[in-house]
Amino acid sequence: MHDYDPQSIEKKWQQRWRDSRAFEVAEEPGRPKFYCLVMFAYPSGHAHVGHVRNYMIGDVVARTRRMQGYNVLHPFGWDAFGMPAENAAIKHGTHPERWTLDNIAHMKGQLQRLGISYAWEREFATCERDYYKWNQWLFLRMYERDLAYRQRSAVNWCSSCETVLANEQVVDGACWRCDTQVGTRELNQWFFRITHYADALLEGAEHLEQWPEQVLTMQRNWIGRSHGARIRFAVIPGREADAAEEPVEVFTTRIDTIYGATAVLLAPEHPLAERLAASSADPAAFRAQLGRFRALDRTARTTGQIEKEGFDTGRQAMNPFTGKPVPIWIANFVLAEYGTGAIMAVPAHDQRDFEFARKYGLPVPVVVQPADAPPLRGETLEAASADHGVLVDSGPYSGLPSAEAMRAMT
Ligand SMILES: [Zn+2]
């Protein structure tokens, strides 16, 4: 037996595959087909062992299916937009297009020398006009159907780089690129109206039996709820010098519990948080606290697997139903990108709010009494009661069942 000499034998077969267009495909009605799609590579410079491992798995699947008689489409492309290209362009003083195309050429050569069975004639890069014109086309269809819309919203902002940062690009509260303390800024941004699909997505999540509960919780938080009410709490001026603030908007699926709302909790990223810091007695200490919360692990914040912490801003908002002021707190488990970035805390009827209230000695008024149970009392509750029931201590709504109250209150 001859020695295995990769330089000659691989070259020989790869040439044969190229000449015979062995991995290119055309439609063949009647023959079973198989689409083997792997994650497109980011053209970061050089393929590494992780690429090889990933793409070998796809190649084994594609080659197996071919041998089983399938007409296999195994395409490859380049996910070629984003911050790394921008960073490299700044660092090396090159045009991002040059840097990206050079990397693609190099990595393509590496993958071809590995002999992976891609249909290279179908190769594309997402930075090419022929590709992104379809992104634009899809976007316009969504825009026409009111599924894409613009709205002002808070983003992470690095004042030194003068750029918006994704949450993943904020490391311990600082810019990943230049270590500047990251602030927030309100910008007009595009959003997709995924709430139109919330019910279908939540229903679909029920069938993901193999998924870890933590991942499902994050999915549910991202999806949000389509049914619920937005409620505005007016911000009460603290001192005469304070500028009038926009009301804080909260989203709730349980408006029937609003008479038990004893605080407004803001995400540390909420735009109002920064303004309250500026007008507080000790802005530096206030901002340091905000920075500490923002720097916490976002996954843990999302799933609630963190020690719930917060602090009183010293300012108050008006509960629009009771007409009474409630304190505005900053809470580390409230996230800016979910809902409105602010929630009303109803300790007696939400477990997360309950734990928070017990920790900080906030009142826990019971406003919904579950049917067929001894009357609940806030002082002796050991856990929140999230069940529907009959409203108590809820002004004109007292005595109504939850469902009826929700209709009457919205
Ligand atoms: Zn920066």
Boltz pocket constraint, residues with backbone or C-beta under 6 A from the ligand:
constraints:
  - pocket:
      binder: B
      contacts: [[A, 158], [A, 159], [A, 160], [A, 161], [A, 162], [A, 175], [A, 176], [A, 177], [A, 178], [A, 179], [A, 180]]
      max_distance: 6.0
